Amino acid sequence: MKMSSEQAISFREYMELCLYHPDYGYYCSDKEKVGKKGDFYTSTSIGGLFGEVLAQYMAGQARINGSIKRLTCVEWGGGNGGLAKQLLDELKLNYSDVYERIHYISVEISPHHQSLQATSLLEHEAAGRVRWMSEEQWLAGGPWTDTIVFSNEFVDALPVHRIQMLKDEPMEIWVEWEETKACFQEKLVAIHAESPLRKYLQHIPVQLHHRQRLEINLEALHWISRIGHALGNGQLLSIDYGDCAEEIVAEHRMNGTLMCYQNHTAADNPYAAPGLQDLTAHVNFTALAEAGLDVGLEAEILLTQKQFLVSNGLLDKLQNTSSTDPFSPAARRNRAVRQLLLSDQMSELFKVLVQKKGEPL
């Protein structure tokens, strides 16, 4: 950790400690994070349908040339294993020919989440379909062929640099401890001329305004680069909330996009409960697509989550029912379909970026 003589660290370092410190980091703790008892909901919390649709997509990709290849699926940051279980259960039930040829790898840094996944995926692990790797192990195992790498709400939780404009000059936000007030406070630090932050800012498509804030996720670009180098042929699916660059830096986002979540309550103070709340920032999908080009990952399509779900068969999962029981399995399933498409604008706010490299699967 880089500490200045003023005993301050960059916001990126602060966020990394809050989320990934091995003892006190939010994602490394055994605190329940997803669902009613957690801090937020994800698409995988809604009836299992998200994993079913993703399974249908992957089965379609595995069969795209008429014959079924051995397919390697790599999930990055799978959390409690809910999405992996939904996907593998659906493949086993309705796409058994693909399931028999699938190899599922979970790349997960949290020992707690690895334990949850092991419990959730015991059946599939016993069948020889699942194993766990560190990022270093996976990268060293490349080049990976006939492989789909995917993540769901992973990129938004990577630590970000924060910038604030002072007139026409970008300044980086650092964090220091104020002893008298016993609290964290921000300070603005000049950005070195050779800093990669300045290179990133050169690609911003609009003029930033005085006092406007912006998050810069350099780690996401490094991640894309590492994936691209290790992938021989295949795809990278990034499922997350965010938008294109023009929207990320639009004038109405004067305070940037950083948000905090705790007990299903959204806030914008990252210093209120370090290590106890989730910290996220909207994903700049334009930057991800451009970073992929440098390592052979061609951006094939960027869809809203709603468009992706509908184009891959979500509406086919609606069931005809004459029952008046609102709690019948069919009624519950139909509500889950509607919720995925309409709930809390998630279907529009979330995007799916598909990047492909090399020969088709």
N, C-alpha and C positions, 0 to 999 in steps of 0.2 A: 504494500500500500504506500503510495506516494504522499508524503506529508510535507507541507511547506513550512517555512520558518514561523509563519503565523499560526501553525497548528490547525490547518484547514485541509480538507480533501475535496476532490471534485464530486459533483453530485453523482456522477456515474459510479464512483467508488462507494459513496454512501449507499446508493440503491443496491449495489451488489452485496454489501454487508447485510443490509436489511433483509434481502431475499435469500441469500445463499451462504451466509456464514454457517459453518458446519454445526455449531452449537445453538446459535440464536437466530438464524435466518428463517424467514417465514416458510419457505418451501422445504426446508430441511427438518422442520419440527413435526411432531406427530399430531398436531392440531388438525381437526377435520376442516377441510377447505371448501369442498363442493357439496351442494345440496342444502336441505333444510337446516341442518345443524352447522353448516359451514358459513362462508362469507359471501358466496356467489353461486349462481347456477351456470352450467354450460349446456350446450346443445345435447350433450350425451345424457343430461339429467331428464330428458323429456321422452319417456316411453321406449327407449331403445331404438327408435326409428333412424336416428342419425347414423348409427353404426351399420344398420341394415342397408341403408342407401349407399354408404361408403363401400360395403361389401359387394353390392351389385356393381358399382363402378369398377372395382378391382377385378371382379370376375369377368366383366366385359373387356377390360384391358388384357387379361390373361388369355382370352379367346379371340383377340382382335384379328388374328391371321388364320382363324379356323382350327388351329391346333393349340393345345394347352401346354404352355411351357412351365417349367418350375419357376415359381414367382417368389421373390424375397420382398417382404413388406417390413419396413423399418419405421417404427413410431418414435418420434423424438419428444421426450417430456410427457409421458403417458399418464402421469398423476396416479390416481387410484386404480387404474386399469379398466375403468368402465367402458371406454370406447373399444379397447382391444377385445374385451369379452363379447361385446355386442357384435363386432365385426366377425370374429372367429366363430361364434355361435351361428350366425347367419350363413357363413360359408359352409359350415359343416351340415347345416340343415337343408339348405336349398341349392348349394353349389358344391356338392361333395367331390366332384371331379377336380375342381380347383383347390378345394381344401386339402386333398391328398397330395397336392404338389406345392403347397405353400410352406414357406419358412418365415416365421414371424420373429423379428428382433426388436426388443425394447431397449432404447438408449435412455437411461434414467439415472440422474446423479443422486437422488435422495434415497438413502437406505430405507426410510420409512415407506416411501412410495413403492420401492422395489418389493418390500414385504407385502404390501397390500396387493400388488399385482400378482405376486406368486400365489397368494391365496385365491384370488379371483380367477386366475388362469391355470389352476392346477390340472384340470382335465386336459387342456390343450398341451400343457408342458409334458404331461405323462405320455401323450401321443407323439411326442417328439417334434411338435410344431413351434414351440416357443423357447427362446433363450434370451438372456440379458447380456448386454455389453456396455462398457464405458465408451464414451466418444472416442477416446484414444484407440481402443481395441477395434472399433468399427472402421475408423479411418485407416488403420494399419492393415485391415483386411481387404482393402480395395486393390484394383478396381472392381466394383460390384456390378454384375450384369443382371439384366432382367429384374430390376429392382425398383420398387416404388417407396420413396421416403416421404413421410407425411408428418405433419404436426398440427395440433388443434390447440389454439391459444397458448402457444409457446413463444413466438417471436415478440408478442406484446409485453412479455415479462422479462425480456433481456434488459440489462441495465443500460440506461441512456445518459448521454451528456445533455445538459440543458444550457441553452443560449438565451441571452436577453440582448436586444438591440438598444444601444444608446445612440440616438440619431442614426448615423449610417455605419456605426462601428459595432460589430458583434462582440459581446463579452461572455465568458463562460461563468456559469453559476457554480460556486464552490460552497462548502458547508463547514461551519466551525461551531464549536461549543462556547456559548456565552456563560461564563462562570457566575457572574452576578445574578443573571436572570434564570440560571439553571435551565437553559433551553438551547436548541440548535438555532442558528441563524445563517442567513445566506450572505455571501460576499461576491462581488463581481471581479473576475480576474481576466486580464488581457490574454488574448489567444495568440500564440506564437505564429509567426508568418508561415512556418513550414508545417503547422499542425494539419492533420487530415480533416479536422473540423472545417478549416477554411476551404479545402478542396470540395468538401461536401456542400458547403454553402454556395459555391460557384454554380452548382447545378439546381439551385432553388429557382423555380420558374417565375416567381413574382418578387417584387420589391418588398422587403419586410419593413414594418413600421416601427417608429420610435417606441421603445418599451415592450415591443412584442416579444413573446417567448416562444421557443421552439425546442423540441426534443430531437436529438440526433442519435440514431441507433447504429453506431459503427459495428457493434458486435453482431447485429443481424447480417450485415454485409460480409463480415469475416466468416460467419456461419455458412452463408450461401456459397462462399468461395471454397470452404473446406468440403462441403457436400459435393460440389461440382467436380472438384479434383478427384474425389474418391469414387465417383459414379462413372462406371464404364458406359452403360446405356440404361435408360430408365426415366423416371419422373420424380419431380419434387412437388408435392402438394402442400401449400402453406394456407391453413385455414385460420383466420384471425379477424379481429375487428380493426378497421382502418380504411384507407382510401388512397386515391392517387395523390401525387405531390401537390397539385393545385389546391385540393381541398384541405390537406393537412396544414398548409401554411396560409389559408385564406384569412382575410381581414377579421372575420368574426371569431377567429381563434387567437385572440391577443394573448391569452394566458397559456397557450399550448394545449396539449391533450392529456397531460399526466393526470391520472386518477388513482384514488385509494379506495379499497373495499374492505369493510369489516362488519360482520353481522348483518350482511345484506344492506348495508348503508354505504352510499357513495359519498366521498369527500375529496377535497383537493389539498389537504395538508399532509405532506409526506413525512413530517417531523413529529406528528402527534403520537404515533404508536409504533416506533421502529421495531421490526421483527414480528409484530402482531397483526399487521394488515398487509393486504396485497397491494403492490404498486405496479401500475401498468401505463403504457403509452400507446396511442394509435400507431398502427403499422403503416409505413410509407411504402405502398406496393410498387410505386414507380421506381423507387430506389432498389427494391429487391429484384425487380425485373432487369434493371440495368446492370446490377452486380452479377447476375447470372450469366449475362452475355460474355463476360470476361473468362468464364470457365466452361463455356459450351452449353449452358442451359438456356434454351430458347423459350421465351415466354409464349406459350400457346394460347392461353386465354385467361382473362380475369373476369370472374362472375361474382354476383352477389350470392350469398349462401342460398337464398331462395331460388335463384336461377339454377344453381348447381343441383339442389335437391329435386326440383321439378324435372329437370332434364335427365335425371338419373332415377326416375320412377317413384318419387314420393307419393304422388297423387294416386298411383296404382294401389297403394296400401290402404286407401279408404275402403271401408267395408259397408256393404248394404246390410241394414238391420231394421227389423220391424219392432224390435224391443223398445219399450218405453222406459226401461231401466237405465238411468244415466250412468250407472256404475258397472254396466255389463262390459265384458272385454272389448266388444266391438265399439261401444260408445267411448270407452277410454282411449282406444287406439285412434278413433276419428278425432277426438279432442287433441291428442298429441300431434297429429298431422297439422291441424289448424294452428296449434300453438307454435310449432316450428316455423310456420310460414308468416305468422302475424304477431307473435308475442314480443312486446317491448322493442319493436323495430329491430330485433336481433337479426331477422332474415335479410334486412337491407344493410345494416351496419357491418355485418360480417361479410368477408369476401373469401373467395377461393382462387388462389393463383396456381395455375398449372404450368410448370416449366419442364421441358423435356430435353434429353440429351441422347445423341447417338441413334442407333437403329430402334424402330418401334419394338415394344415387348413382343 
